[in-house]
Amino acid sequence: MKRCRLWLSKEEIKPELLHSNTVVVIDVLLATTTLLTIMERGAKRVIPVENKEDAERLLDKLGETAITGGEQRGRKIDGFTLGHLPKEFPSEVVANKDVIFLSTNGTRAICRAANAKRVLLANLRNAPTVAKYLNTLQDEEVYIVCSGAGGHFSLEDFLCASIILSQLNLDNVKYNDAVQLALEQDFNCKNKVRNILEKSRVGRSSIKKGMQDLIDFTGDIGASELLVHVKDGELKELNNNLLNSLTK
């Protein structure tokens, strides 16, 4: 890559900069973690949307067998099949099904970056795989987007961005101050990562609700080798053949 920028909230996204470049969208708690999990559990199609109206239009088109999932401001959306927790999407529920997913921050960030050359999804579970892929890119810019929380800083998203950036070869790469700050951190320890997750705003709320298992799941660095990108509005796995074609 020739340039790397870290944006600390989705509100920083500048679509006009993205056309020939790669964007990585992070929403650790929980959109990009849950979306990746839905893919791993065998969904036929996974479609992130920007608002409820888009979700309803898609549902009319795809039919009643499609599953709707997600949250708005942390709460299950009225009329949706499921919420936004990974455990709500087991294989027996989502295998071979179409899943429409809406979240307050993550899916909106994905949709705002839609005109990029490619949009990848990242979380702590697949962070090393994302970093490995980014290291193959040559003459383009990379934009790492922390979805944030309603325009505000998100500790867990910054944590994930820092881990990805720490594994990139940034020699002779231009980058912004947010990247520099992320590189100054030392988060590559699983115990430290989970401790930080527990101290984040969403993490504290999850612990209060007795969801330690959610912190353990989302904080499991490198547990997944799945690399997912957005193609024609749907999530697709970057298999070996496609990955090779993208990096030529």
N, C-alpha and C positions, 0 to 999 in steps of 0.2 A: 504494500500500500504506500501511497505517497503522502497521505495526510490522515490524521485520526482526530476526531472530535468527540467529546463526551458532553451530552446535554443532560442536565439534572432533572428535567421534567418534560413531559410531552408538550408543554406550552412553548418550549424552545424550538420545536421542530420548524424548519424553514423548507417547505416543499420544493422551492425553486432550486435548492442546492443538491437535490437528491437524484436527479434524473439518471445519471450514469454511474451512480455510486451504491454502496451497500449500507444498509441500515440494520442495526441489531436492536431489537426492542426487548426490554427487561421489565417484568412485573412479577417479582419473586413471590409476593403474597397478594394476589395468587394467580392472576390470569395466565401468564406464560408457563407457570408450573402446571396448572390444571390442563391447559390446552395441550401441552406436551404429553401429559398422562393420558388424555383422551385418545391421542394418536397412538400411543403405545398399546392401548387396550383394544385396538382394532376397529375404531370407527371408520365407516365408509368415507364420509366427508366431514370435515370440520370447518366451519365458516365463522370467522370473527366478524362482528358487526359493530357499527358506531352508535346505534340508538335502537330503541324498542320498536320504532316504526319500521326500520329496515328488517328487524327480526320477524315482525309480523308479516311483512310482505313475502319474505323468504319462506316462512312457514306455509303460507297460502300456496306458494308455488311448489314446494316439496311434498306437501301433504301431511296428514296427521301422524304418520309414522316417524316423522322427524322429531328430534329431541331439542328442547330449548333449555339452556342453562346459563347461569351467571348471577350477577348481583348489581345493585345500584346502591352506593354508599354502604356497602357491606351487608345489605339485606337481600334475601331472595326476591326476585321480581314477580309481581303479581301475574298469574297466568302462565308462568314458565314451569316447565316440568321439574327442573332441578335447580339447585343453588350453584355455588362456585367452588366447593371443596373437592379435592381430588378423589376422596373416598366415595363421593356421590356418583362416580362414573366408573363402576366396575365393568369388567369385560362382558359380563352377562347382560348388562344394560345397554352398552354402547356398541358392541361388536356389530359391524355391517350396518350401522345406522348413520343417518345424517344428523350432525349436531350443530346447532346454531348457538353461538356463545356471545354474550354481551357483558362487559364489565365497566366499572366507573372510569378506570384509567388505562388498563392494558390494551383492550381491544380498540379503544379510541386512538391510542398511540399507533397501533398497527395500521389502522385505516388512514390516519393522517400522513403516514409515510408511504402510502400506496403507490406513488409515482416513482419510487426509487427503482434502481436496476434490479435489486432484490432486497427482500426484507426477511431477516432471520429472527427466530424467537430464542431467547436465552433465559436461563434461570440457573440456580446454583447446581442443579442436578446434571445439566449438560454443559456447564461453563467451559470445562477443558476441551470438549469437542468443538464448541464454537470457536474458541481461541485457535485451535489447530487449523480449522478451516480459514480463519481470517489471515493466518500466516501464509496461506497460499496465494493471496491476492496480490496483484502486481500494480498496474497503473490506474488505480482508482482511490477514492477517498472512502473512509469508513466512519460512519456516525453511530455511536452507541447511545441509545436513548433510555434513560431511566424514566419509566412512566410517571413516577412520582405519586403524589396524593393530592389531587385537586389543585395542581399548580405549585405544590409545596415539595420540599425535599423528602425523599424516602430513604431511610437508612439501609434497608435491606436491598434496595435496587442499587445503591451506591456500592454496597459491599460486593454484590455480584459483578458490577462493572470493574471494580478494582481487581478482583480475582482474574477476570478475563484479560484485563490490560497487563497484569503482571506476567502473563504467559505469552505476550506478543513480542515479536522482534521489532522494536521501534527505532532501531539504528537508522539515522538519516530520514526519519519520518517526522514531519511537522505535526505538532499537536497543541491543543489549547490548555488553558490553566486548569480546567477541571480534570483533564487527563493527568497533568502533573500532580495534582493533589491526590488522585486515586493511586498513582504509582508510589506515593510516599507512605502508603499504608502497608501493613503486614497482616493480611487476613488468611493466609494459606495454611490454616490450622483448623481442622474440623471442630474441635472443642471450642475454639475462639469464635468461629462462625456461628455455632448454635447459641453461644452465650450472647452474641450481638443480636441475633434474631430475636431472642427472648426479650431483649431490652428495647427493641423497636416498638413503635406505637401499635402496629397490628399484632406484633408478637406478644406484647403485654396483654392485649385484649384476648388473644387466643389462649394464653396460659390461664387467664382468669376464668375462661369458659371451659377449662379442663382439656384443652386440645394440645397437650404436649406432643402427641403423635404427629400433629401437623407440622410443628417446628422440626421434629426429627426427620420427617419426610422431605420437607422443602430444603432443609440444610444439608442434605446428603450429597456433598460435592462429588461430581463425577459418577453418580449412580446410573446415569443414562448416557448412551452414546448416540442418541437420536438427534439428527440435525434436521430442523424443520424450517421451511421457507413458505412465503405466500405466493401463490400463482393463481391468477385470475380470481382473486378473492377468497380462495380456499387454501388451507394448509396442506402442504405436500412434503413428504420425506425427500431429502436430498440423498438418493441412493448413489452407489459408487459411479455408475455410468453418468448420471446427471451431474454429480459433483465434478467428475473429470471434464465434462463438456463446459461447465461453468468456469473452470479455472484455466482453460486453454487460452 
